[in-house]
């Protein structure tokens, strides 16, 4: 059993917006996960879908024979760095704005390679 991974680092979206979709597909087969994400009308679902497609392509490139038997074992979204900006407010105050990034990781379990 081999684990094949794909990662999108520094994705320009907050990790909290993508995490529910990672929880949704964890444990599914790759085909089920792609179908589940395909019909979600969210930008985070599009990003996670592309990372999942990349992980499936990596598994196929490594010689996985049965693409339909691939299982999503690791789907997690970590917080990345943040751009920090200042928003001017009334009476000379300033509020911080944090433009957040995320690291999206997907791992696929391959039954046998080769």
HELIX and SHEET records of a PDB file:
HELIX    1   1 UNK A   15  UNK A   25  1                                  11    
HELIX    2   2 UNK A   30  UNK A   38  1                                   9    
HELIX    3   3 UNK A   43  UNK A   61  1                                  19    
HELIX    4   4 UNK A   67  UNK A   69  5                                   3    
HELIX    5   5 UNK A   90  UNK A   92  5                                   3    
SHEET    1   A 3 UNK A   2  UNK A  11  0                                        
SHEET    2   A 3 UNK A  94  UNK A 110 -1                                        
SHEET    3   A 3 UNK A  71  UNK A  88 -1                                        
END                                                                             
